[in-house]
């Protein structure tokens, strides 16, 4: 399964996006991901809180995953 479909079809608790523990579980499937690039891509992103949990939108997780796998920063076109 490609990365886009893996992220967008991931069985998350909330339809809006990923909890922290769900992101951690997803990342276990990508042991070679550059965590610095992944975290840098998430820095300053918009998120929400549901029932006390931080939820990160699917689109942000996908873009961060791409950055982590490609060892790069977000491009200006990816920043929202």
DRENZAMAR-795908 format. One record per residue (C-alpha): x, y, z. Coordinates in Angstrom, 3 decimals, m for minus. Each point is the difference from the previous one (the first is absolute). Example, Ala and Ser with C-alpha at 12.3 -4.5 7.8 and 13.67 -1.06 7.14 Angstrom:
// DRENZAMAR-795908
+----------+----------+----------+
!        X !        Y !        Z !
+----------+----------+----------+
!   12.300 !   m4.500 !    7.800 !
!    1.370 !    3.440 !   m0.660 !
+----------+----------+----------+
END
This chain:
// DRENZAMAR-795908
+----------+----------+----------+
!        X !        Y !        Z !
+----------+----------+----------+
!    0.000 !    0.000 !    0.000 !
!    1.374 !    3.417 !   m0.839 !
!    0.718 !    2.510 !    2.768 !
!   m2.910 !    2.281 !   m0.894 !
!   m2.548 !   m2.786 !    0.295 !
!    1.657 !   m1.387 !    3.114 !
!   m0.355 !    3.356 !    1.772 !
!   m3.473 !    0.886 !   m1.255 !
!   m1.405 !   m3.506 !    0.578 !
!    1.671 !   m0.510 !    3.375 !
!   m2.490 !   m1.110 !    2.626 !
!   m0.006 !    3.080 !    2.251 !
!   m2.122 !    0.495 !    3.100 !
!   m1.279 !    3.308 !   m1.349 !
!   m0.876 !    0.636 !   m3.658 !
!    1.722 !    3.402 !    0.170 !
!    3.488 !   m1.480 !    0.374 !
!    2.663 !   m1.691 !    2.098 !
!    0.538 !   m0.068 !    3.730 !
!    3.608 !    0.056 !    1.176 !
!   m0.031 !   m3.749 !    0.680 !
!   m1.442 !   m0.699 !   m3.460 !
!    2.782 !    2.033 !   m1.627 !
!    2.557 !   m1.931 !    2.046 !
!   m1.535 !   m3.312 !   m1.140 !
!    0.000 !    1.120 !   m3.637 !
!    3.646 !    1.042 !    0.223 !
!    0.983 !   m3.464 !    1.260 !
!   m0.844 !   m1.180 !   m3.512 !
!    2.665 !    2.403 !   m1.325 !
!    3.181 !   m0.717 !    1.987 !
!    2.180 !    1.962 !   m2.440 !
!   m1.984 !    3.245 !    0.278 !
!    2.065 !    3.053 !    0.944 !
!   m1.758 !    1.087 !    3.197 !
!    1.580 !    3.442 !   m0.023 !
!   m1.424 !    0.709 !   m3.467 !
!   m3.355 !   m1.527 !    1.038 !
!   m0.247 !    2.155 !    3.134 !
!    1.210 !    3.129 !   m1.796 !
!   m2.787 !   m0.451 !   m2.555 !
!   m2.564 !   m0.107 !    2.819 !
!    1.388 !    3.067 !    1.757 !
!   m2.630 !    2.742 !    0.025 !
!   m2.716 !   m2.097 !   m1.630 !
!   m3.658 !    0.411 !    0.849 !
!   m1.473 !   m2.697 !    2.201 !
!   m2.997 !   m0.510 !    2.257 !
!   m0.774 !   m1.424 !    3.399 !
!   m2.742 !   m2.568 !    0.546 !
!   m0.659 !   m1.511 !    3.431 !
!    3.360 !    1.347 !    1.175 !
!    1.964 !   m1.605 !   m2.857 !
!    1.944 !    1.946 !   m2.614 !
!   m1.163 !   m0.969 !   m3.486 !
!    2.236 !    0.588 !   m3.026 !
!   m1.755 !    0.135 !   m3.356 !
!    0.647 !   m2.720 !   m2.559 !
!    1.387 !    2.501 !   m2.520 !
!    2.641 !    1.197 !    2.478 !
!    1.027 !   m3.531 !    0.947 !
!    0.310 !   m0.922 !   m3.662 !
!    2.134 !    3.049 !   m0.836 !
!    2.192 !   m0.598 !    3.058 !
!    0.414 !   m3.653 !   m0.956 !
!    1.088 !    0.997 !   m3.515 !
!    2.543 !    2.422 !    1.463 !
!    1.294 !   m2.620 !    2.422 !
!    0.353 !   m2.643 !   m2.687 !
!    1.586 !    2.400 !   m2.485 !
!    2.209 !    1.685 !    2.636 !
!   m1.148 !    3.520 !   m0.841 !
!   m1.975 !    2.996 !    1.233 !
!   m3.468 !    0.979 !   m1.121 !
!   m0.052 !    1.932 !   m3.249 !
!   m1.773 !    3.343 !   m0.158 !
!   m2.797 !   m1.672 !   m1.991 !
!   m0.552 !   m2.584 !    2.752 !
!   m0.194 !    2.505 !    2.836 !
!   m3.556 !    0.912 !    0.941 !
+----------+----------+----------+
END
